[in-house]
Amino acid sequence: MDFNGKRIWIVGASSGIGQALARELARRGARLVLSARSVEPLETLATELGQGEVVPVDISDPESLDDARGEILANGKLDAMITTAALYDPGHVDQIERDSARKLVEVNLLGTLWFAQAAKGLLREGGQLVIFGSVAGYFGLPKGQLYSASKAAVINLVESLRVEYAPEIDVRLISPGFVNTRLTEKNDFDMPFVMEPDAAARRIADGLAGSAFETHFPRRLTWGLKLLQRLPYRLSLWVTGRM
């Protein structure tokens, strides 16, 4: 996609990768719709960029998405819609709180589904639906079990959407590795090949400008995890057991 002049909706634009991606796409000429649950950081970002429709939304709430959809359509259809919204709460399995677990699944998985369902009414013919998975979804990882499971489900969902929505909608999957954000600040281990949000945003924009279904990075990490998926369990579980 050539981003110049395209109208693109980013959910999760208040911080982290979503905010960095908004800056990168604006630099490439896109017209943005900025969304998250909190309005104030979106308004600050819109002022910084000198543009951007601010539309608050909670993608885990279908009614909130319906309201946002109506507000966006009042100004026309979109060329792309992107969600980076996710929750992450690392810890041992016996430390997982039920309310936190329920909210994580509502945001990471169900929110992604509700967002994807809105695409047919919001996107122009051939527009992009961009959904964030994670390399954590490639294989079950210690201390991130529920996040990994939710992202594995998201990856599976996006694979289905790619087929179901073709050719009217160009479905894309983004699978980042470790990016320095408020979510990864929760990790108590050394993160291999950690990237800054601006560098991640450039990788994502370059990927969306191309034709590949999945954009994954950094390759030094992602290819290793893709190989882990293909090993026999006796080997792959031995590897993860040493993490």
Secondary structure as the mmCIF struct_conf table of DSSP 4:
data_model
#
loop_
_struct_conf.conf_type_id
_struct_conf.id
_struct_conf.beg_label_comp_id
_struct_conf.beg_label_asym_id
_struct_conf.beg_label_seq_id
_struct_conf.end_label_comp_id
_struct_conf.end_label_asym_id
_struct_conf.end_label_seq_id
TURN_TY1_P TURN_TY1_P1 ASN A 4 GLY A 5
STRN STRN1 ARG A 7 VAL A 11
TURN_TY1_P TURN_TY1_P2 GLY A 12 SER A 14
BEND BEND1 SER A 15 SER A 15
HELX_RH_AL_P HELX_RH_AL_P1 GLY A 16 ARG A 27
TURN_TY1_P TURN_TY1_P3 ARG A 28 GLY A 29
STRN STRN2 ARG A 31 SER A 35
BEND BEND2 ARG A 37 ARG A 37
HELX_RH_AL_P HELX_RH_AL_P2 VAL A 39 LEU A 49
TURN_TY1_P TURN_TY1_P4 GLY A 50 GLY A 50
STRN STRN3 GLU A 53 VAL A 54
TURN_TY1_P TURN_TY1_P5 ILE A 59 SER A 60
HELX_RH_AL_P HELX_RH_AL_P3 PRO A 62 LEU A 73
TURN_TY1_P TURN_TY1_P6 ALA A 74 ASN A 75
STRN STRN4 LEU A 78 THR A 83
BEND BEND3 GLY A 91 GLY A 91
HELX_RH_3T_P HELX_RH_3T_P1 VAL A 93 GLN A 95
HELX_RH_AL_P HELX_RH_AL_P4 ARG A 98 VAL A 105
HELX_RH_PI_P HELX_RH_PI_P1 GLU A 106 LEU A 110
HELX_RH_AL_P HELX_RH_AL_P5 GLY A 111 GLN A 117
TURN_TY1_P TURN_TY1_P7 ALA A 118 ALA A 118
HELX_RH_AL_P HELX_RH_AL_P6 ALA A 119 LEU A 122
STRN STRN5 LEU A 123 PHE A 132
HELX_RH_3T_P HELX_RH_3T_P2 VAL A 135 GLY A 137
BEND BEND4 TYR A 138 PHE A 139
TURN_TY1_P TURN_TY1_P8 PRO A 142 LYS A 143
HELX_RH_AL_P HELX_RH_AL_P7 GLN A 145 GLU A 164
BEND BEND5 TYR A 165 TYR A 165
TURN_TY1_P TURN_TY1_P9 ALA A 166 GLU A 168
BEND BEND6 ILE A 169 ILE A 169
STRN STRN6 ASP A 170 PRO A 176
STRN STRN7 VAL A 179 VAL A 179
BEND BEND7 THR A 181 THR A 181
TURN_TY1_P TURN_TY1_P10 ARG A 182 LEU A 183
HELX_RH_3T_P HELX_RH_3T_P3 THR A 184 LYS A 186
BEND BEND8 PHE A 189 PHE A 189
HELX_LH_PP_P HELX_LH_PP_P1 ASP A 190 MET A 191
TURN_TY1_P TURN_TY1_P11 PRO A 192 PHE A 193
STRN STRN8 MET A 195 MET A 195
HELX_RH_AL_P HELX_RH_AL_P8 PRO A 197 ALA A 209
BEND BEND9 GLY A 210 GLY A 210
BEND BEND10 PHE A 213 PHE A 213
STRN STRN9 GLU A 214 PHE A 217
HELX_RH_AL_P HELX_RH_AL_P9 ARG A 219 ARG A 230
BEND BEND11 LEU A 231 LEU A 231
HELX_RH_AL_P HELX_RH_AL_P10 TYR A 233 GLY A 241
TURN_TY1_P TURN_TY1_P12 ARG A 242 ARG A 242
#
